[in-house]
Amino acid sequence: MKSIFLISAVTFLFQLSLTAQGVISFPEAKVLYRNHDNIVRIGFADKPQDFTLHAHGADLSKSSEGVFIVRPYEKVRQVALLCVDSKGDTISNYLFDCLSLSEPLLQWGGVTVENEYSFNDDPFIDIRLPSGSLINIDYKLLNWQITLNNISYSGKGNVLSENIMNTIRNECQSKASIDIKLKVDYQNTVGIASIEKDIRVYSENYLSNSDEYRNIWNNSRIVVIDKAQNTTAIFDESNPFSMVSLIRQNYIKNVFPMSVLTAERLQAQGANLPIGFLGLVSDAPLIESDSLKANYGLEKVEDGNYVYPPRTEYYFEVNDIDRIILFLKDNANQKNGLTINSISHVALCKKFGDNDKYDVVLSFPFHSNLLDLGIIALQESDEINANRFIKMQNELADSTAVINENYFFSISPNSPNKVNYNAGGYYLVKNRNREIDFEFSFSSDLEKPGFRPLFQFDYDADNFSAEAMHNMNSFSWEANHDIFKSLNNAIHSVDYDSIISDIPLMTMYGEDSLDLDGNLVYPIDYHIHKIHFKTNFQNQSASPLKVVLKHQLELNSQDRYVFRPIEVIYCAKNNSNSEWFVVASIDLDSLKTDNYSFLDQPKIEWIQILENEMKKGKVIHLKNRKEKGKLNKEINIDF
Amino acid sequence: MVKEKMKKTIVILIFVANSLIGFSQIVVSIDNQNTLYHGYKNRIKIGTMDGRPFDLKVHNGKIIYDTTFVYNQNDEPVQCVETFLYPGYERKTKVVFVEPDTGLPFDTLEFNVKSLPAPTISLGPLKNGSEAHRGTIRAQTRLFAKYSAEIPLNVSFSILSWEVSITSISKRIVGKGAYLTNEARDLIRQAESGDKITFMTNIKHPNGGIYRRNAEFTVR
């Protein structure tokens, strides 16, 4: 711990010969890594100046002009970098948290491998830091070694040889899983390191040909549900709780698509096999989905031999299936010793052309997925038995669903700087006491720097569409959101009429994802189309809205001119031709005192011209002030 | 017209940010720490190593940036350096520094674009996957979804709902918000040594998406 008191210092004298390089830093993520040469680059926002760079708690050395290497001492939690000028005054200081570098992860075929791996015929291996890491380090993979059946195969670089790939393919054709040892050497920041793993490789690609899958087919009792004869909600896409809806709306893990051989046979018969997605591929980067463009049929490789191509992903829309098969299994309940008959797998089947038989186009394990689908919440026991499941789906036969959502915002007189935001509601399926409730709440701090309502913006509800939202930049969308919050603070309580557009009921989109047509879906949740003011504001729906920030230029304690926000003013029109009305205002100064109270009645105030001294003739003013109560034209803030 | 207004909006944003966060003329960046997050307001500071003025062009992203100036104590204009970068939907975002007068590029910085990492679910102070004495687990009243210290991002998640179950008991309790209900706490009280307590939570991310995260705690 003594080391934290050591100080390193390197003088940085600005030289005109310095190359012009851009510098961008992330003020939020101030992190230096231990056992790592952190390369620190210094830039200037305006005129450069000479200074000495001091480091507390780290070794500091100069690499080149403006570039320094900082190595935190062991066990030091924080490092301070100080820029000190020739007079000994500190110009700037920066405090960094010290973290240890995470252990890199072994990836095979783009998938992180621990002890299990589903073989997907991809020869690429890689070493990467975990996804949450701030730092990006390109580890160089030097060598690999795979031991299989006591025979070692090895090679250089990050691509497994065709030899070992063929060996694994052959093994996977005949076995459900194989055990291998995979060792890689890689170059890290301090030298050469290794990762060695015992991996059970599952041959899920060839599942339909494997003993494992045959076992399910041959030894399971099955329940067949044909779409044509079905009277339950199972195939009802418009019912948010039906099985096909739940499958469609959720990302299904461990999906087994149609086997290569089945696809070959059907294509030979002239069947038109669709390629698509089932559910959301939530974690896979979009670019990597290119692998779907695989060719079908046998492929000629360089040496003239024919080989099977990579697995073809024939996924079917759930509305394009004719039959669902539930595979049953007997499970012993560990607690009470009773044997429970439950569903192990679900297979979606389709009848192609004039075939007598149905082909399985897709299957997946039932229990683990239905846990994710939320069906399990309906159950009192852990296991779902087939009869019960069908009965449950039968009860959903009326597919009409009611959605109710409410959003509330308030400021408590006890903590005037906090906005409390609550939302709640439910989805209800009629004739069944089945709701999905949701509720969330949070507080946001009005005093937070950059609090977004402090900007001007225009909101035109009539023209506000999902498309428009995409075209606007993210900032303004977020600004909209917060502005509503603030507005609602002022007028106490508001009901939103909100709809879920573009998105099927209950679907939870978030990260970039692909929809069922393979289109990119942007991370949008709800679209708010209208605001109805429940009370206080003339009992009319108001749109559009305008938010105006009043602020003034002041000298702060560092003798710099800063904008100090004074008041946020909310304006609205009754219709697009009417005049602007001031419906509420929040005095930001008063928020910082104990005197704040929210407005029981809309505070009709006059927008006042804000004319403050700005240097260089830059004057902020609100134009077009008219007589009290009316504002004929839009409010602009000019510079 | 819309764009014009937007620009004005942006200008205000920058001024406000500067005035409230404080203005620093020196920009300290760390090589390889070049990750931008989707759906997140990536705060950045910009400068050049020789202090020359610059404009920025962004490929696959939007920078909330304007060549605005504030004035320092010597009455000299100081270029705005602190702003926000929103990446697009490709994996890399490039920021090109160009000469303001000629438009000629003089440097390009490349950033990796990632999704925000998943938060860790904690039961009180107990992190997902941890083991604790029965008494410690019983004492907890709420769930948290947040980043560990390794991820110094200012992101807040809200827990919308949860469902708790215990390995030895065929019962599930559901609830809303972050706080455990009395029913849930009653269930947890019944957990015995070796039992696993599983929470399935729905979490709202700052990008608006709702994600399902599970957490498991073992009774020692």
HADDOCK unambig.tbl for C-alpha pairs under 7 A between the chains (distance, minus, plus):
assign (segid A and resid 18 and name CA) (segid B and resid 50 and name CA) 6.29 0.50 0.50
assign (segid A and resid 20 and name CA) (segid B and resid 48 and name CA) 6.41 0.50 0.50
assign (segid A and resid 20 and name CA) (segid B and resid 49 and name CA) 5.87 0.50 0.50
assign (segid A and resid 20 and name CA) (segid B and resid 50 and name CA) 5.68 0.50 0.50
assign (segid A and resid 20 and name CA) (segid B and resid 106 and name CA) 6.77 0.50 0.50
assign (segid A and resid 21 and name CA) (segid B and resid 48 and name CA) 5.44 0.50 0.50
assign (segid A and resid 21 and name CA) (segid B and resid 49 and name CA) 5.34 0.50 0.50
assign (segid A and resid 21 and name CA) (segid B and resid 107 and name CA) 5.62 0.50 0.50
assign (segid A and resid 22 and name CA) (segid B and resid 47 and name CA) 5.95 0.50 0.50
assign (segid A and resid 22 and name CA) (segid B and resid 48 and name CA) 4.33 0.50 0.50
assign (segid A and resid 22 and name CA) (segid B and resid 49 and name CA) 6.29 0.50 0.50
assign (segid A and resid 22 and name CA) (segid B and resid 97 and name CA) 6.34 0.50 0.50
assign (segid A and resid 22 and name CA) (segid B and resid 107 and name CA) 5.93 0.50 0.50
assign (segid A and resid 23 and name CA) (segid B and resid 27 and name CA) 6.93 0.50 0.50
assign (segid A and resid 23 and name CA) (segid B and resid 29 and name CA) 6.52 0.50 0.50
assign (segid A and resid 23 and name CA) (segid B and resid 46 and name CA) 5.70 0.50 0.50
assign (segid A and resid 23 and name CA) (segid B and resid 47 and name CA) 5.11 0.50 0.50
assign (segid A and resid 23 and name CA) (segid B and resid 48 and name CA) 5.34 0.50 0.50
assign (segid A and resid 23 and name CA) (segid B and resid 49 and name CA) 6.68 0.50 0.50
assign (segid A and resid 24 and name CA) (segid B and resid 29 and name CA) 6.07 0.50 0.50
assign (segid A and resid 24 and name CA) (segid B and resid 44 and name CA) 6.31 0.50 0.50
assign (segid A and resid 24 and name CA) (segid B and resid 45 and name CA) 5.41 0.50 0.50
assign (segid A and resid 24 and name CA) (segid B and resid 46 and name CA) 4.53 0.50 0.50
assign (segid A and resid 24 and name CA) (segid B and resid 47 and name CA) 6.47 0.50 0.50
assign (segid A and resid 25 and name CA) (segid B and resid 27 and name CA) 6.57 0.50 0.50
assign (segid A and resid 25 and name CA) (segid B and resid 28 and name CA) 6.09 0.50 0.50
assign (segid A and resid 25 and name CA) (segid B and resid 29 and name CA) 4.39 0.50 0.50
assign (segid A and resid 25 and name CA) (segid B and resid 44 and name CA) 5.38 0.50 0.50
assign (segid A and resid 25 and name CA) (segid B and resid 45 and name CA) 5.06 0.50 0.50
assign (segid A and resid 25 and name CA) (segid B and resid 46 and name CA) 6.58 0.50 0.50
assign (segid A and resid 26 and name CA) (segid B and resid 43 and name CA) 5.89 0.50 0.50
assign (segid A and resid 26 and name CA) (segid B and resid 44 and name CA) 4.63 0.50 0.50
assign (segid A and resid 26 and name CA) (segid B and resid 45 and name CA) 6.36 0.50 0.50
assign (segid A and resid 27 and name CA) (segid B and resid 43 and name CA) 6.49 0.50 0.50
assign (segid A and resid 27 and name CA) (segid B and resid 44 and name CA) 6.20 0.50 0.50
assign (segid A and resid 27 and name CA) (segid B and resid 45 and name CA) 6.89 0.50 0.50
assign (segid A and resid 28 and name CA) (segid B and resid 43 and name CA) 6.83 0.50 0.50
assign (segid A and resid 28 and name CA) (segid B and resid 152 and name CA) 6.86 0.50 0.50
assign (segid A and resid 28 and name CA) (segid B and resid 153 and name CA) 6.38 0.50 0.50
assign (segid A and resid 29 and name CA) (segid B and resid 152 and name CA) 5.52 0.50 0.50
assign (segid A and resid 29 and name CA) (segid B and resid 153 and name CA) 6.51 0.50 0.50
assign (segid A and resid 38 and name CA) (segid B and resid 30 and name CA) 6.58 0.50 0.50
assign (segid A and resid 39 and name CA) (segid B and resid 30 and name CA) 5.54 0.50 0.50
assign (segid A and resid 39 and name CA) (segid B and resid 31 and name CA) 5.32 0.50 0.50
assign (segid A and resid 40 and name CA) (segid B and resid 28 and name CA) 6.60 0.50 0.50
assign (segid A and resid 40 and name CA) (segid B and resid 29 and name CA) 5.63 0.50 0.50
assign (segid A and resid 40 and name CA) (segid B and resid 30 and name CA) 4.58 0.50 0.50
assign (segid A and resid 40 and name CA) (segid B and resid 31 and name CA) 6.36 0.50 0.50
assign (segid A and resid 41 and name CA) (segid B and resid 28 and name CA) 5.77 0.50 0.50
assign (segid A and resid 41 and name CA) (segid B and resid 29 and name CA) 5.16 0.50 0.50
assign (segid A and resid 41 and name CA) (segid B and resid 30 and name CA) 6.15 0.50 0.50
assign (segid A and resid 42 and name CA) (segid B and resid 26 and name CA) 6.92 0.50 0.50
assign (segid A and resid 42 and name CA) (segid B and resid 27 and name CA) 5.71 0.50 0.50
assign (segid A and resid 42 and name CA) (segid B and resid 28 and name CA) 4.81 0.50 0.50
assign (segid A and resid 42 and name CA) (segid B and resid 29 and name CA) 6.50 0.50 0.50
assign (segid A and resid 42 and name CA) (segid B and resid 49 and name CA) 6.19 0.50 0.50
assign (segid A and resid 43 and name CA) (segid B and resid 26 and name CA) 5.82 0.50 0.50
assign (segid A and resid 43 and name CA) (segid B and resid 27 and name CA) 4.87 0.50 0.50
assign (segid A and resid 43 and name CA) (segid B and resid 28 and name CA) 6.44 0.50 0.50
assign (segid A and resid 43 and name CA) (segid B and resid 47 and name CA) 5.20 0.50 0.50
assign (segid A and resid 43 and name CA) (segid B and resid 48 and name CA) 4.78 0.50 0.50
assign (segid A and resid 43 and name CA) (segid B and resid 49 and name CA) 3.95 0.50 0.50
assign (segid A and resid 43 and name CA) (segid B and resid 50 and name CA) 6.75 0.50 0.50
assign (segid A and resid 43 and name CA) (segid B and resid 51 and name CA) 6.67 0.50 0.50
assign (segid A and resid 44 and name CA) (segid B and resid 25 and name CA) 5.66 0.50 0.50
assign (segid A and resid 44 and name CA) (segid B and resid 26 and name CA) 4.69 0.50 0.50
assign (segid A and resid 44 and name CA) (segid B and resid 27 and name CA) 5.69 0.50 0.50
assign (segid A and resid 44 and name CA) (segid B and resid 47 and name CA) 4.82 0.50 0.50
assign (segid A and resid 44 and name CA) (segid B and resid 48 and name CA) 5.33 0.50 0.50
assign (segid A and resid 44 and name CA) (segid B and resid 49 and name CA) 5.84 0.50 0.50
assign (segid A and resid 44 and name CA) (segid B and resid 50 and name CA) 6.64 0.50 0.50
assign (segid A and resid 44 and name CA) (segid B and resid 51 and name CA) 4.64 0.50 0.50
assign (segid A and resid 45 and name CA) (segid B and resid 25 and name CA) 4.90 0.50 0.50
assign (segid A and resid 45 and name CA) (segid B and resid 26 and name CA) 6.17 0.50 0.50
assign (segid A and resid 45 and name CA) (segid B and resid 27 and name CA) 6.90 0.50 0.50
assign (segid A and resid 45 and name CA) (segid B and resid 46 and name CA) 6.60 0.50 0.50
assign (segid A and resid 45 and name CA) (segid B and resid 47 and name CA) 4.33 0.50 0.50
assign (segid A and resid 45 and name CA) (segid B and resid 48 and name CA) 6.51 0.50 0.50
assign (segid A and resid 45 and name CA) (segid B and resid 51 and name CA) 5.82 0.50 0.50
assign (segid A and resid 45 and name CA) (segid B and resid 79 and name CA) 6.21 0.50 0.50
assign (segid A and resid 45 and name CA) (segid B and resid 81 and name CA) 5.77 0.50 0.50
assign (segid A and resid 46 and name CA) (segid B and resid 25 and name CA) 6.34 0.50 0.50
assign (segid A and resid 46 and name CA) (segid B and resid 51 and name CA) 5.03 0.50 0.50
assign (segid A and resid 46 and name CA) (segid B and resid 52 and name CA) 6.79 0.50 0.50
assign (segid A and resid 46 and name CA) (segid B and resid 78 and name CA) 5.93 0.50 0.50
assign (segid A and resid 46 and name CA) (segid B and resid 79 and name CA) 6.03 0.50 0.50
assign (segid A and resid 47 and name CA) (segid B and resid 51 and name CA) 5.20 0.50 0.50
assign (segid A and resid 48 and name CA) (segid B and resid 50 and name CA) 6.12 0.50 0.50
assign (segid A and resid 48 and name CA) (segid B and resid 51 and name CA) 5.10 0.50 0.50
assign (segid A and resid 66 and name CA) (segid B and resid 49 and name CA) 6.71 0.50 0.50
assign (segid A and resid 99 and name CA) (segid B and resid 150 and name CA) 6.82 0.50 0.50
assign (segid A and resid 131 and name CA) (segid B and resid 117 and name CA) 6.61 0.50 0.50
assign (segid A and resid 132 and name CA) (segid B and resid 117 and name CA) 5.08 0.50 0.50
assign (segid A and resid 132 and name CA) (segid B and resid 151 and name CA) 6.63 0.50 0.50
assign (segid A and resid 134 and name CA) (segid B and resid 33 and name CA) 5.79 0.50 0.50
assign (segid A and resid 134 and name CA) (segid B and resid 35 and name CA) 6.14 0.50 0.50
assign (segid A and resid 135 and name CA) (segid B and resid 32 and name CA) 5.54 0.50 0.50
assign (segid A and resid 135 and name CA) (segid B and resid 33 and name CA) 4.36 0.50 0.50
assign (segid A and resid 135 and name CA) (segid B and resid 34 and name CA) 6.70 0.50 0.50
assign (segid A and resid 136 and name CA) (segid B and resid 32 and name CA) 5.24 0.50 0.50
assign (segid A and resid 136 and name CA) (segid B and resid 33 and name CA) 6.14 0.50 0.50
assign (segid A and resid 136 and name CA) (segid B and resid 34 and name CA) 6.89 0.50 0.50
assign (segid A and resid 137 and name CA) (segid B and resid 32 and name CA) 6.66 0.50 0.50
assign (segid A and resid 335 and name CA) (segid B and resid 168 and name CA) 6.33 0.50 0.50
assign (segid A and resid 380 and name CA) (segid B and resid 170 and name CA) 6.84 0.50 0.50
assign (segid A and resid 380 and name CA) (segid B and resid 171 and name CA) 6.08 0.50 0.50
assign (segid A and resid 381 and name CA) (segid B and resid 170 and name CA) 5.45 0.50 0.50
assign (segid A and resid 381 and name CA) (segid B and resid 171 and name CA) 6.79 0.50 0.50
assign (segid A and resid 382 and name CA) (segid B and resid 170 and name CA) 6.28 0.50 0.50
assign (segid A and resid 438 and name CA) (segid B and resid 160 and name CA) 6.22 0.50 0.50
assign (segid A and resid 438 and name CA) (segid B and resid 161 and name CA) 6.68 0.50 0.50
assign (segid A and resid 438 and name CA) (segid B and resid 176 and name CA) 6.83 0.50 0.50
assign (segid A and resid 439 and name CA) (segid B and resid 160 and name CA) 5.49 0.50 0.50
assign (segid A and resid 439 and name CA) (segid B and resid 176 and name CA) 6.12 0.50 0.50
assign (segid A and resid 439 and name CA) (segid B and resid 177 and name CA) 6.39 0.50 0.50
assign (segid A and resid 440 and name CA) (segid B and resid 158 and name CA) 6.75 0.50 0.50
assign (segid A and resid 440 and name CA) (segid B and resid 159 and name CA) 6.87 0.50 0.50
assign (segid A and resid 440 and name CA) (segid B and resid 160 and name CA) 4.95 0.50 0.50
assign (segid A and resid 440 and name CA) (segid B and resid 177 and name CA) 5.75 0.50 0.50
assign (segid A and resid 449 and name CA) (segid B and resid 17 and name CA) 6.57 0.50 0.50
assign (segid A and resid 449 and name CA) (segid B and resid 20 and name CA) 5.33 0.50 0.50
assign (segid A and resid 449 and name CA) (segid B and resid 21 and name CA) 6.36 0.50 0.50
assign (segid A and resid 450 and name CA) (segid B and resid 16 and name CA) 5.96 0.50 0.50
assign (segid A and resid 450 and name CA) (segid B and resid 17 and name CA) 5.20 0.50 0.50
assign (segid A and resid 450 and name CA) (segid B and resid 20 and name CA) 7.00 0.50 0.50
assign (segid A and resid 455 and name CA) (segid B and resid 9 and name CA) 5.90 0.50 0.50
assign (segid A and resid 455 and name CA) (segid B and resid 12 and name CA) 6.40 0.50 0.50
assign (segid A and resid 455 and name CA) (segid B and resid 13 and name CA) 6.76 0.50 0.50
assign (segid A and resid 456 and name CA) (segid B and resid 9 and name CA) 5.73 0.50 0.50
assign (segid A and resid 457 and name CA) (segid B and resid 9 and name CA) 6.71 0.50 0.50
assign (segid A and resid 508 and name CA) (segid B and resid 209 and name CA) 6.34 0.50 0.50
assign (segid A and resid 508 and name CA) (segid B and resid 210 and name CA) 5.44 0.50 0.50
assign (segid A and resid 508 and name CA) (segid B and resid 211 and name CA) 6.96 0.50 0.50
assign (segid A and resid 509 and name CA) (segid B and resid 209 and name CA) 5.35 0.50 0.50
assign (segid A and resid 509 and name CA) (segid B and resid 210 and name CA) 6.62 0.50 0.50
assign (segid A and resid 510 and name CA) (segid B and resid 207 and name CA) 6.86 0.50 0.50
assign (segid A and resid 510 and name CA) (segid B and resid 208 and name CA) 6.56 0.50 0.50
assign (segid A and resid 510 and name CA) (segid B and resid 209 and name CA) 3.59 0.50 0.50
assign (segid A and resid 510 and name CA) (segid B and resid 210 and name CA) 6.11 0.50 0.50
assign (segid A and resid 511 and name CA) (segid B and resid 115 and name CA) 6.83 0.50 0.50
assign (segid A and resid 511 and name CA) (segid B and resid 209 and name CA) 6.90 0.50 0.50
assign (segid A and resid 523 and name CA) (segid B and resid 207 and name CA) 6.50 0.50 0.50
assign (segid A and resid 523 and name CA) (segid B and resid 208 and name CA) 6.93 0.50 0.50
assign (segid A and resid 523 and name CA) (segid B and resid 209 and name CA) 6.34 0.50 0.50
assign (segid A and resid 524 and name CA) (segid B and resid 208 and name CA) 6.11 0.50 0.50
assign (segid A and resid 524 and name CA) (segid B and resid 209 and name CA) 6.75 0.50 0.50
assign (segid A and resid 525 and name CA) (segid B and resid 208 and name CA) 5.20 0.50 0.50
assign (segid A and resid 525 and name CA) (segid B and resid 209 and name CA) 5.78 0.50 0.50
assign (segid A and resid 559 and name CA) (segid B and resid 73 and name CA) 5.89 0.50 0.50
assign (segid A and resid 560 and name CA) (segid B and resid 71 and name CA) 6.83 0.50 0.50
assign (segid A and resid 560 and name CA) (segid B and resid 72 and name CA) 5.58 0.50 0.50
assign (segid A and resid 560 and name CA) (segid B and resid 73 and name CA) 5.94 0.50 0.50
assign (segid A and resid 561 and name CA) (segid B and resid 71 and name CA) 6.46 0.50 0.50
assign (segid A and resid 562 and name CA) (segid B and resid 19 and name CA) 4.68 0.50 0.50
assign (segid A and resid 563 and name CA) (segid B and resid 15 and name CA) 6.61 0.50 0.50
assign (segid A and resid 563 and name CA) (segid B and resid 16 and name CA) 6.18 0.50 0.50
assign (segid A and resid 563 and name CA) (segid B and resid 19 and name CA) 5.82 0.50 0.50
